[in-house]
Amino acid sequence: MDTTIRRATENDAKRMTALIHSSSAYAGHYAAILWNYRVAPDYITRHEVYVITGADQRLLGFYALVLDPPELDLAFVADDAQGTGLGRKLIEHMATRAAAAGLTSVRVVSHPPAEMFYRRLGAERIGTVAARPPAVPWDRPELLFTIHAPGTPPSPG
């Protein structure tokens, strides 16, 4: 699949919000967390937000890296693009951007069904973030990506 990863612009906010709301991962029990959620244009300018698009410029996914404190705040791939390696590309890109920013780790408070995806890509579970009803009525896995300096191979695990 021919794709491009680029820095998001304020003009991407509505498409990013639409992608989030179309995610089947947030159907049923998990839907409440997104009812009023939207990606605001100023969020995109304040953080390291990148989108991945297809050759037709269709938004296929995105991530948001908050630098202080270091956290992968959002990461989404369109339902019909999952399983194609785009999520891996986004996380690898995030790790490269985090290393360039001098970060040594990036925290992820994961959507419960996404935990194994992050763990397959090298994140380690470090705890659980307790539910905060009514906004978030379930516990969430807390994970950590160790970030390696550019040109430094990961340490043997």
Backbone as CSV, one residue per row, in Angstrom:
resi,resn,N_x,N_y,N_z,CA_x,CA_y,CA_z,C_x,C_y,C_z
1,MET,0.850,-1.179,0.000,0.000,0.000,0.000,0.891,1.236,0.000
2,ASP,0.654,2.123,-0.938,1.415,3.363,-1.067,0.865,4.382,-0.069
3,THR,1.686,4.773,0.908,1.234,5.694,1.947,2.277,6.767,2.205
4,THR,1.829,7.844,2.841,2.696,8.942,3.245,2.372,9.312,4.676
5,ILE,3.401,9.498,5.492,3.213,10.026,6.843,3.686,11.480,6.807
6,ARG,2.830,12.367,7.281,3.172,13.793,7.311,2.625,14.430,8.576
7,ARG,3.187,15.572,8.921,2.703,16.325,10.074,1.265,16.760,9.800
8,ALA,0.410,16.582,10.767,-0.987,17.003,10.634,-1.070,18.523,10.651
9,THR,-2.097,19.039,10.000,-2.384,20.474,10.035,-3.752,20.668,10.669
10,GLU,-4.057,21.898,11.005,-5.362,22.202,11.585,-6.496,21.745,10.663
11,ASN,-6.253,21.747,9.368,-7.274,21.320,8.402,-7.597,19.835,8.501
12,ASP,-6.746,19.055,9.166,-6.983,17.616,9.325,-7.907,17.290,10.501
13,ALA,-8.190,18.257,11.354,-8.919,17.995,12.603,-10.258,17.306,12.377
14,LYS,-11.055,17.773,11.429,-12.383,17.172,11.212,-12.265,15.745,10.701
15,ARG,-11.308,15.485,9.802,-11.137,14.120,9.287,-10.636,13.191,10.392
16,MET,-9.768,13.692,11.267,-9.274,12.877,12.377,-10.417,12.544,13.334
17,THR,-11.242,13.529,13.631,-12.394,13.300,14.507,-13.336,12.276,13.885
18,ALA,-13.582,12.392,12.584,-14.453,11.429,11.903,-13.870,10.018,11.964
19,LEU,-12.559,9.894,11.808,-11.917,8.573,11.883,-12.099,7.967,13.278
20,ILE,-11.914,8.774,14.305,-12.110,8.295,15.678,-13.545,7.792,15.855
21,HIS,-14.510,8.581,15.434,-15.914,8.220,15.642,-16.363,7.029,14.799
22,SER,-15.632,6.716,13.733,-15.993,5.560,12.912,-15.308,4.272,13.380
23,SER,-14.478,4.357,14.408,-13.717,3.203,14.874,-14.613,2.158,15.542
24,SER,-14.588,0.945,15.005,-15.388,-0.124,15.603,-14.830,-0.556,16.959
25,ALA,-13.578,-0.197,17.246,-12.988,-0.528,18.545,-13.703,0.192,19.687
26,TYR,-14.440,1.244,19.349,-15.150,2.005,20.370,-16.664,1.836,20.261
27,ALA,-17.088,0.720,19.735,-18.521,0.419,19.656,-18.983,-0.201,20.975
28,GLY,-20.271,-0.256,21.159,-20.844,-0.916,22.330,-20.385,-0.316,23.640
29,HIS,-19.856,-1.155,24.491,-19.429,-0.787,25.844,-18.488,0.421,25.853
30,TYR,-17.644,0.543,24.846,-16.623,1.596,24.823,-17.077,2.892,24.160
31,ALA,-18.284,2.945,23.617,-18.738,4.102,22.848,-18.822,5.391,23.668
32,ALA,-19.172,5.292,24.930,-19.414,6.486,25.747,-18.217,7.422,25.818
33,ILE,-17.022,6.888,25.777,-15.843,7.731,25.928,-15.685,8.716,24.763
34,LEU,-16.282,8.402,23.609,-16.112,9.247,22.429,-17.320,10.111,22.078
35,TRP,-18.392,10.030,22.809,-19.621,10.735,22.434,-19.372,12.192,22.079
36,ASN,-18.670,12.910,22.905,-18.451,14.341,22.665,-17.007,14.663,22.305
37,TYR,-16.227,13.641,21.976,-14.800,13.873,21.709,-14.588,14.420,20.303
38,ARG,-13.698,15.384,20.199,-13.268,15.882,18.899,-11.814,16.300,18.990
39,VAL,-11.113,16.191,17.880,-9.737,16.670,17.791,-9.830,18.144,17.408
40,ALA,-9.339,19.006,18.264,-9.400,20.443,18.010,-8.165,20.896,17.225
41,PRO,-8.324,21.877,16.363,-7.170,22.379,15.609,-6.001,22.802,16.494
42,ASP,-6.277,23.418,17.650,-5.173,23.845,18.515,-4.451,22.655,19.150
43,TYR,-5.126,21.523,19.307,-4.467,20.308,19.798,-3.373,19.895,18.807
44,ILE,-3.689,19.992,17.535,-2.734,19.610,16.483,-1.519,20.526,16.494
45,THR,-1.709,21.799,16.752,-0.562,22.725,16.760,0.263,22.608,18.043
46,ARG,-0.342,22.163,19.136,0.376,22.049,20.419,1.193,20.773,20.549
47,HIS,0.859,19.734,19.789,1.505,18.438,19.961,2.080,17.926,18.650
48,GLU,2.847,16.858,18.736,3.411,16.197,17.558,2.329,15.258,17.031
49,VAL,1.590,15.716,16.047,0.493,14.931,15.490,0.832,14.641,14.033
50,TYR,0.765,13.360,13.675,1.097,12.918,12.319,-0.037,12.070,11.776
51,VAL,-0.285,12.227,10.471,-1.298,11.435,9.793,-0.624,10.553,8.751
52,ILE,-1.273,9.435,8.455,-0.842,8.581,7.359,-1.983,8.572,6.352
53,THR,-1.626,8.876,5.097,-2.621,8.954,4.035,-2.253,7.997,2.912
54,GLY,-3.276,7.600,2.166,-3.061,6.755,0.997,-2.723,7.609,-0.214
55,ALA,-2.471,6.949,-1.333,-2.138,7.642,-2.574,-3.250,8.606,-2.984
56,ASP,-4.492,8.298,-2.592,-5.636,9.156,-2.918,-5.857,10.258,-1.878
57,GLN,-4.906,10.411,-0.930,-4.955,11.392,0.166,-6.004,11.066,1.229
58,ARG,-6.581,9.879,1.173,-7.528,9.451,2.208,-6.781,9.279,3.520
59,LEU,-7.357,9.784,4.592,-6.776,9.628,5.921,-6.965,8.187,6.368
60,LEU,-5.849,7.487,6.575,-5.887,6.083,6.974,-5.605,5.892,8.458
61,GLY,-4.979,6.870,9.090,-4.665,6.774,10.509,-3.895,7.984,10.968
62,PHE,-3.631,8.025,12.279,-2.856,9.130,12.842,-2.413,8.771,14.256
63,TYR,-1.466,9.558,14.752,-1.089,9.467,16.161,-0.771,10.857,16.679
64,ALA,-0.841,11.008,18.001,-0.492,12.257,18.666,0.495,11.943,19.781
65,LEU,1.665,12.552,19.690,2.704,12.404,20.703,2.768,13.686,21.512
66,VAL,2.498,13.585,22.801,2.645,14.704,23.727,4.066,14.617,24.263
67,LEU,4.802,15.710,24.202,6.210,15.674,24.610,6.430,15.868,26.103
68,ASP,5.534,16.597,26.777,5.770,16.887,28.189,4.471,16.806,28.971
69,PRO,4.275,15.755,29.749,5.112,14.564,29.881,4.927,13.653,28.661
70,PRO,5.946,12.868,28.337,5.905,12.037,27.127,4.792,10.991,27.160
71,GLU,3.873,11.118,26.197,2.760,10.177,26.148,2.229,10.064,24.721
72,LEU,1.943,8.854,24.310,1.208,8.622,23.077,-0.256,8.810,23.463
73,ASP,-0.812,9.949,23.084,-2.141,10.319,23.554,-3.242,9.722,22.690
74,LEU,-3.038,9.705,21.382,-4.019,9.160,20.456,-3.301,8.332,19.403
75,ALA,-3.915,7.252,18.980,-3.412,6.465,17.860,-4.598,5.702,17.281
76,PHE,-4.875,5.962,16.013,-6.012,5.327,15.349,-5.624,4.931,13.938
77,VAL,-6.157,3.798,13.495,-6.057,3.346,12.104,-7.472,3.017,11.661
78,ALA,-7.834,3.453,10.462,-9.159,3.174,9.916,-9.429,1.670,9.962
79,ASP,-10.653,1.300,10.256,-11.017,-0.116,10.371,-10.578,-0.920,9.148
80,ASP,-10.826,-0.399,7.957,-10.509,-1.167,6.749,-9.024,-1.169,6.395
81,ALA,-8.214,-0.435,7.158,-6.759,-0.429,6.939,-6.016,-1.198,8.030
82,GLN,-6.744,-1.713,9.025,-6.089,-2.471,10.091,-5.599,-3.807,9.554
83,GLY,-4.490,-4.263,10.086,-3.908,-5.526,9.652,-3.022,-5.389,8.426
84,THR,-2.778,-4.161,7.983,-1.951,-3.928,6.794,-0.552,-3.418,7.134
85,GLY,-0.263,-3.253,8.422,1.043,-2.753,8.832,1.095,-1.247,9.054
86,LEU,-0.016,-0.553,8.829,-0.016,0.899,9.003,0.139,1.302,10.470
87,GLY,-0.470,0.552,11.372,-0.311,0.848,12.795,1.145,0.730,13.211
88,ARG,1.813,-0.315,12.742,3.236,-0.500,13.030,4.051,0.678,12.477
89,LYS,3.735,1.098,11.255,4.442,2.242,10.657,4.279,3.492,11.510
90,LEU,3.058,3.716,11.991,2.809,4.896,12.813,3.583,4.836,14.126
91,ILE,3.595,3.682,14.781,4.300,3.558,16.058,5.810,3.671,15.846
92,GLU,6.328,3.101,14.789,7.763,3.257,14.490,8.098,4.712,14.210
93,HIS,7.220,5.405,13.505,7.426,6.835,13.242,7.408,7.615,14.557
94,MET,6.454,7.274,15.430,6.367,7.933,16.739,7.654,7.745,17.519
95,ALA,8.207,6.530,17.507,9.446,6.256,18.241,10.600,7.076,17.668
96,THR,10.642,7.230,16.362,11.679,8.048,15.725,11.538,9.510,16.134
97,ARG,10.313,10.016,16.140,10.071,11.410,16.543,10.399,11.594,18.026
98,ALA,10.050,10.618,18.847,10.353,10.711,20.282,11.857,10.732,20.506
99,ALA,12.596,9.885,19.801,14.057,9.864,19.925,14.646,11.202,19.484
100,ALA,14.142,11.757,18.391,14.641,13.048,17.898,14.381,14.162,18.909
101,ALA,13.323,14.018,19.702,13.002,15.009,20.730,13.779,14.766,22.026
102,GLY,14.592,13.694,22.051,15.394,13.400,23.237,14.665,12.623,24.315
103,LEU,13.520,12.049,23.985,12.773,11.280,24.979,13.396,9.902,25.158
104,THR,13.312,9.365,26.365,13.828,8.019,26.633,12.707,7.006,26.805
105,SER,11.484,7.496,26.986,10.326,6.605,27.090,9.074,7.379,26.729
106,VAL,8.052,6.625,26.356,6.749,7.209,26.023,5.683,6.338,26.666
107,ARG,4.858,6.953,27.487,3.766,6.274,28.179,2.562,6.154,27.253
108,VAL,1.818,5.060,27.414,0.564,4.842,26.694,-0.468,4.369,27.709
109,VAL,-1.566,5.095,27.815,-2.714,4.593,28.560,-3.626,4.035,27.477
110,SER,-3.651,2.727,27.380,-4.238,2.042,26.231,-5.728,1.793,26.368
111,HIS,-6.384,1.850,25.222,-7.735,1.308,25.107,-7.565,-0.192,25.372
112,PRO,-8.349,-0.797,26.263,-8.099,-2.200,26.614,-7.922,-3.155,25.423
113,PRO,-8.764,-3.085,24.372,-8.553,-4.012,23.259,-7.257,-3.773,22.469
114,ALA,-6.622,-2.619,22.627,-5.394,-2.302,21.880,-4.113,-2.701,22.621
115,GLU,-4.246,-3.184,23.847,-3.050,-3.496,24.638,-2.103,-4.457,23.921
116,MET,-2.616,-5.530,23.377,-1.733,-6.520,22.746,-1.041,-5.956,21.513
117,PHE,-1.691,-5.065,20.787,-1.050,-4.400,19.650,0.202,-3.666,20.128
118,TYR,0.089,-2.863,21.160,1.242,-2.112,21.678,2.317,-3.050,22.219
119,ARG,1.892,-4.092,22.895,2.877,-5.034,23.449,3.635,-5.763,22.346
120,ARG,2.953,-6.126,21.262,3.657,-6.756,20.129,4.712,-5.831,19.532
121,LEU,4.514,-4.531,19.674,5.464,-3.560,19.130,6.517,-3.136,20.147
122,GLY,6.536,-3.781,21.305,7.610,-3.550,22.260,7.256,-2.813,23.531
123,ALA,6.026,-2.367,23.678,5.643,-1.692,24.924,5.549,-2.718,26.054
124,GLU,5.884,-2.284,27.238,5.777,-3.136,28.425,4.666,-2.606,29.313
125,ARG,3.880,-3.520,29.857,2.824,-3.101,30.788,3.475,-2.718,32.111
126,ILE,3.126,-1.516,32.589,3.709,-1.049,33.851,2.660,-0.821,34.928
127,GLY,1.384,-0.983,34.577,0.358,-0.785,35.583,-1.019,-0.703,34.976
128,THR,-1.943,-0.203,35.781,-3.332,-0.038,35.386,-3.788,1.335,35.833
129,VAL,-4.456,2.044,34.944,-5.053,3.327,35.291,-6.509,3.050,35.639
130,ALA,-6.882,3.422,36.857,-8.225,3.126,37.357,-9.296,3.885,36.589
131,ALA,-10.469,3.299,36.524,-11.631,3.922,35.887,-11.902,5.278,36.527
132,ARG,-12.468,6.191,35.708,-12.876,7.510,36.190,-14.298,7.790,35.708
133,PRO,-15.279,7.064,36.287,-16.661,7.270,35.847,-17.092,8.721,36.092
134,PRO,-17.953,9.274,35.296,-18.632,8.631,34.184,-17.845,8.701,32.868
135,ALA,-16.792,9.528,32.803,-16.062,9.710,31.539,-15.427,8.421,31.041
136,VAL,-14.732,7.714,31.921,-14.069,6.455,31.545,-14.474,5.410,32.586
137,PRO,-15.463,4.580,32.262,-15.994,3.652,33.266,-15.243,2.326,33.384
138,TRP,-14.057,2.192,32.811,-13.301,0.943,32.884,-11.836,1.242,33.155
139,ASP,-11.159,0.265,33.765,-9.720,0.366,33.981,-9.013,0.253,32.633
140,ARG,-7.842,0.903,32.531,-7.078,0.865,31.280,-5.643,0.444,31.561
141,PRO,-5.055,-0.353,30.661,-3.662,-0.756,30.822,-2.730,0.443,30.622
142,GLU,-1.732,0.528,31.477,-0.695,1.557,31.333,0.564,0.862,30.813
143,LEU,1.082,1.359,29.710,2.232,0.734,29.058,3.335,1.767,28.870
144,LEU,4.523,1.256,28.559,5.664,2.149,28.344,6.509,1.632,27.187
145,PHE,6.746,2.518,26.226,7.708,2.244,25.165,9.040,2.823,25.604
146,THR,10.105,2.029,25.562,11.448,2.539,25.782,11.948,3.052,24.438
147,ILE,12.441,4.272,24.459,12.898,4.920,23.231,14.419,4.889,23.203
148,HIS,14.950,4.477,22.064,16.396,4.376,21.897,16.895,5.536,21.052
149,ALA,18.076,6.046,21.409,18.665,7.149,20.645,18.854,6.724,19.210
150,PRO,18.747,7.667,18.265,18.956,7.313,16.859,20.296,6.611,16.652
151,GLY,20.271,5.524,15.906,21.496,4.773,15.618,21.893,3.795,16.713
152,THR,21.120,3.760,17.822,21.417,2.842,18.908,20.470,1.657,18.835
153,PRO,20.995,0.458,18.733,20.090,-0.697,18.676,19.419,-0.920,20.030
154,PRO,18.191,-1.447,20.023,17.533,-1.759,21.284,18.342,-2.774,22.072
155,SER,18.284,-2.657,23.407,18.994,-3.643,24.233,18.272,-4.966,24.162
156,PRO,19.016,-6.067,24.276,18.371,-7.382,24.257,17.362,-7.481,25.380
157,GLY,16.198,-7.993,25.066,15.109,-8.043,26.026,15.121,-9.263,26.816
